[in-house]
């Protein structure tokens, strides 16, 4: 407070000290508080300016060495705390250097003081955000706070100071000051995570109406829809359909295996096997054999409309060029009929779903709704079955084969309930 005392008169200093005001308490004072202890208007203005500067400094001068051990209350949860994330220049540079598809921009522009295009800047932000936040979002279901995003943005600019420049070249028009703009943005929310998601969904819905069947356009506008093992697609589906509680898909798919114990027995993953059994039971016609399918076995061809096993060595080709010839499907990269890494594929667009087949089936089916993709003819009965039995989006189907299978499941469920009741289990 010595700096403040040098600016104000002795009488005002004495009043502050007599009132027991300390360096900790003064930053909490307002104009009314200063008036109450008799500070005149001139010194009050100087004190208020001092308080404003101190508050700004306190926000900006947080000791970064302690950021990684601070816990902040998650604004969207009453029971959990979000782990605060530590950012530094070295880690940001390392995250960018590990991406081979960004090295031209990194070494050719950023590292020599250049300013990349807007597209490459957005790509850079996605790389850095994935590096710091992806594991936290996937495993802890905890999103970065607005304050963390602000600190990360400041660290990125500190790492590459040329990003402070407003224009990419001298011929670009100057930025118009806020008081001269015809339109100004509304004040941003302090806590804007959920608000931004709602805006995204409104725009997303309009894109669907104006540009039907354009998953590529939706993903181009919102590239993060394909990130985090399909989590964004799952959350968008919940908001779009008002589905509040996920039904146990795992139990249903395991029961589906019992429909036919003589098919798809070589498939290692039980959830994939169950999905294929119910797909086969509901299939209205045979599968068309393509020229490139000549080397495939009968079971591979029967499974192909839903899932294709692809060698890891041709993964990039399959996801970028080959898929354009196929209807939407699940791709499993690994040995035939074995577990592997799963992707939900919609034409040339794909969503990585990690190594969980159950998660991939869920993302794949929900992706038809979220990305506004036309459901292939051979998969319509399967999707209809899951929409009713798993997601409860409707009560019955327009297809008799689906309704007949649902009746079988209802009888099985009723038999299970009667068995549990007869055994004295009243929890149901």
N, C-alpha and C positions, 0 to 999 in steps of 0.2 A: 504493500500500500504506500510505500515511500514515494513512488512515482506520482501517485494521486495527490499526496500531501504537498508535493512541490508545485502542483497546479492550482490548488485552492487556497483560500485565505486561512489564517490561523484560527479564526472564530469557528469556521465550519469544521476544521480538523478537530478542535476541542469538543464540539458537539458530537462528532462521530465517536471519539474515544470515550466520552462520558456516557454514551449510550451503549457501550460495550460492543461496538461494531468491530469485527475482525476481518481479515482477508478472506475467510471462508464465508462469513455471513453477508458481506457487502454485495457479493454477486447475486444474492437472492432478493436484494432490495429493489423497490419500484419508486416511481416519482412520489406517490402518496406517502410512502414510508419516510422519504427524505423530508417531506413537508411536515410530517408529524413531529420530527425532532428539531424543527426550526431552521432548516437549511434554506438559504435564499435561492432565488431562481437561477442566478448566474452560476454559482457553485453546483447547483443541482444538475444543470446541463452538462457540466464537466464530469461530474460523478457518474451520470447515466451513460455518457460516452465511454468512460473507463470501464463500466460494467459490461457494456456491449462488446468491447474489445477483448476483455477477459474471457467472456463466454465463447467468443469465436476462437480464441487461442486454445481454450480448453478442448474444443471439438477437434481442432486440427493437430494439436500437439500430443495426441494420445501416444503413449510409449509403445511403439510397435513390437518391441521385444516381448511384451506381455499379452499381445492380442491373441496368441494361440492358446492361452489358458483362461481367457475370459469366457464366462457363460452369460448369454443374453436370453431373456424370456422369449420363447417363440410366440409371436403375436397371434398365431392361428391355433395354438394348442394350450390348454389349461393344465396339462399334465406333464409336458416334456419341455426340455430346454434345448435350444439350438447351439451347437458347438461353434464358437467363433473361429474364423479361418484366418490364417496368417499369410500375407502376400509379400513376396520380395522379388527384386529384379532378376536375380539369378534363376529362380524357379520359372518365372514367366518366359525368359529366354530359352530355357531348357524345354519347356512345353512346346514352344513354337519350333525349335530345332528338330524335335523328334518327328514332326510331321513332314514327310517327304513331299507331299503335295502343296506345302506352303513355303518350301525353301527358296524358290525363285523370288517370291515376294519378300521373304526375309532378308536374303543376301543381296538381292538386286535393288531393293528399295528401302526397307526399314533400316538396315544396318549401315547404309550410306547416306542417311538423312533425307531420303525421299518419302513422299506421302502416297501410299497405295490408293487404288480405286476404292470407291465405297463398297463394292462387292467384296474385295479382298480384306477391307477393314472389318466387315461383318464376319467374314470367315475367321479372321484373327480372334475376334471376341468370342466366337463359338468355341474355338480351340482352347482358349485360356479358361473360359467358364467351365468347359467339360473337365479340364485338368483339375480345377480346384473344387468343383461342386458335384460332379457326376456320381461319385461313390456315395456321397452324403445323401443325394436325392434318391438314389436307388435303394440303398441299404437302410437309411434312417428315415426316409420319407420326410426329410427336413429341407426346406427351401432356404436359400440365402436371403438374409434380411436386406432391406433397402440400404442400410448403413454399410453392410459388407459390400454390396454392389458399388456403392459410392467410393469406398476405399480401394476396391480393385481397379475401378476406372482411373483413380488418381495415380495408382502405382503403375498402370500401363502407360499413362502419359509421362510419368516420371522416368520410366524406362526408355521411352522413345519421345523426347521432348518436341520433336517436329510435329507431333500430333496436335499440339496447341494451335497450330496455324489454322485459320478459319477457311482458307482457300487452297485448292490444289495447285492453281497457277494464277499468275497476275492478271489474266484476262477474265477470270470469273468475276461476276458482279459483287459489290460489297454487300455485307450483311446489313439489313435495315434495322435501325435501333427500335426498341420495343415501343417507344412513344410515337413512332411514325408508321408502324405497321397497320395495315388495314384490318387484319385479324390477329388476335393474340391467343395463345394457348391458355386454357384454364390452369389454375395452380395445381401442380401435381399432388397426388395423395402422398402423405408421409409413409403410409403403408399401402403400397400399390400392387402387391403381388396378385391378390385375388381380383382387384379391379381390372388389371391388365388382361387377366385370363378371360374375364367376362367380355371385354372389348374384342379380344381375339375371336371369341365364339360368335359374336354378332357379325363381325366381318366375314368369318368363316362361313356362316350360314348364308350370307349374301352372295359369297363366291359360288356356293353350291347352286343357288337359284339362278344366278346370271350365267354360270358356266357349268352346266351339268356334265357329269362324267369326266371331270378333269382333276384327277388325283395329283397329276404332275404340277398343275397350277397351284393347288392348295399347298403342296409340299414346297414349292418354290417360294411362295409367300411366307410360309411358316416352316422353315427347315427343321426347327427343333421338334416338330411333330414326329420325326423319325428317330429321335434320340431316347436315351434312358430305357432301352429294352422295351419300347412300346408304351411306357408309362403315360406319356402325354396323350396317346390315342385312347387309352383306357379311361383317363380322367375326363377327356372331352366327351367320350361316350356316356359317362355317368351324368354329365351336365346336360347333354342333348336329350337324353331319354328319361331323366329324373330317376334313374335306378339308384337306390340308396344302399342296397345290401346285395352283395355278391352271393349267388347260390353256389353250392358245392359242385362245381363242374367235375372235379376229380372223381367223386363217388359215382356220378352218372356215367362217365366214360368207362370206368371199370366195370360197371354193370352191363354196359353195351357189349363187352367181350363175350358175355354169356349168351348173346343172341345167336352166335354161330361160332362154336369152338373149333371149327375145321378150316378156317381161313385166316390168313395173315399170321400164322403161328411163328414164322421166322423173324418177325419184327420184335426188336429188343424192347422198345419203349411201350409200356402198357397203355398209356394215354393215346398215343398214335394208333396203336392197334384197336382200341375201343372206338376211336373216331372213324377209322376205316371200316370197321364192321358195321356200324350204323349207317355209314355212307353207302356201303354195298347193299345193305338191306333196303335202303330207300331209293336206290338208283333206278331210274325209269327206263334207261336204255344203256346199251353197251358203250365202251370207250373207243374213241377213234384212234387207230394206230397211225402215228406220224412216221414219215420216212426215217427221221433220226432215232425213232424208237425201236428200230429193227433188232438192236442188240439187247433189248430189255426182256426180262422174263414176264410171264403172264401176270404174276402178282404185282410187279412193278407197273405194268400198264394199267391194271385195275386201280392201283393207288395213285397214279399220276395226276388225275384231276384235283386231288387234294394235296398230295405231297410227292416231291421228287427228291431222290437221293443223288447228290452231285459230288464228284471228287473235289477235294480241297484245291487241287492244282488249277482247276478251271472256274474257281469261285467268281473272280472278277468278270470273266466273260459271261458267265451265266446271269449275273446280276445286272449287267449293262447292255448286252446285245441279245443273247439267246432268249431271254424272258419275253422279249417283244413278240415272239411267235406263239407264246403260251398264254392261256387264260390265267387269272390270278391263282396262286397256289402257295403252299409252304415248301420252302427249300431247306433240306437238311444236308449240311456239308460234312461228309465223313464217309465211312464204308457203308455199302448197301445194307439196308434194314437195321443198321446200328444207330446208336445215339450220336449226336454231333451238335454243331452250332446251328440254330434255327433262324430262318428269315421268313417274314411274311412278304410275299412278292406280289406286286400289282403292276403288271407290265414292266416298264423300265424303272419303276420306283420300288424300293424295298425298305423294310423296317427290321433292323437287327433285334432279335428277341433273346439273345444269350443262349444258354444251354438248357433252358427249361421248355420242354415240349408243351406242357400245360399252359404256360404263359403265352407261347407262340400261337396256339390254337385260339386262345382268348383274344389276343391282339388281332389275329387274322380275321376272325368273324366280326369283331367290332370295327375293324378298319373299313369294311364295306359301308357302314353307316357314317363314320366320321369323315372318310375321304370321298364319300359319294361315288363309290365304285360299283359298277353293274355286277350283280352276282351271276357267275356262270351258270348255265342251265343245269349242269350236272351237280352243282353244289346247292341249288336252291332248296331241295328237300332237307338236306343236312342243316342249313342255316335256319330254316323254318323250325326244325326240331329243337335246335339250341335256343332260338328266340323264345320258344314257349317253355321248354323244360328248364333251362338254365337262367335265362334273363327275364322271364315272365313279362315279355313285351306284349304278348297277346294270349288269349285263352285257347284258341283252336286254330287249325290250319285249313286252307282251302283245298288241301291235297289229302285224299283219303288214306294214302299210304302212311303219311305222317300221323294222322289222327289214330290210325289203327295201332301204330307203334306206341303212341302216347298212352293208349288204353292198356297196353301190355305193361308199361311201366307203372301206371296207376294201380293195377292189380298187384304187382310185386310190392309196391309201397304199402298198400293196404294190408297185405299178408305180413309184411315186416312189423307193422304197427300192432296187429293182432297178436303176433308172436311175442313182442315185447310186453304187451299188456298181460298176456297169460303167464309171463315169467315174473310178473310183479313190478315191472319198470313203469313208473307213473310219470317219469320226466318228460315224456312226449306229450 
